[in-house]
Amino acid sequence: MIASAFTRIGGSAILIGCLFLASGCGTDDLPLGHVTGRVTCQTKPISAATILFTPIANSGSTLVGKPATSKIGPDGSFELTTYQMHDGAVLGPHRVTVVFDGQELDSMTLTEESNPEYAVRRSSPSSRKLPPCARYPQEIELEVTGAENHFDIELSN
């Protein structure tokens, strides 16, 4: 009788623990929106680049979430990944950065160690000609607002 009471209590404790772990905590719980798009420069698709969506904190909030990245395809298309392949980006405003292969980010460098799927390839900037829009950093802010988001981004010179 005592053993069955401990079994019920132990089973309940394990169930509650599993539910707690499954519910998660922290910024991993922030909702995501699926994000696709196309990046062009002088109306031509860019490639050999990576796009990075970095969440911007709303006023009064300290949770911003993890950045989302994608390698830009040969046709200029991208599909963002935050936690799992092509799951999107955290809802809310983002600072958008396009890094061409051979360029480095000022404050953060994507490396093969941090994310092999979307690593910025390290090549000499002189090894290939960068498009004119790569010469000057651009301030782009976009908002991820729901289940499906598509952005056509035209970089300027």
Summary of the structure (lengths in Angstrom):
residues: 157
radius of gyration: 20.9
end to end distance: 78.8
largest distance: 79.0
contacts: 411
relative contact order: 0.22
helix: 22%
strand: 33%
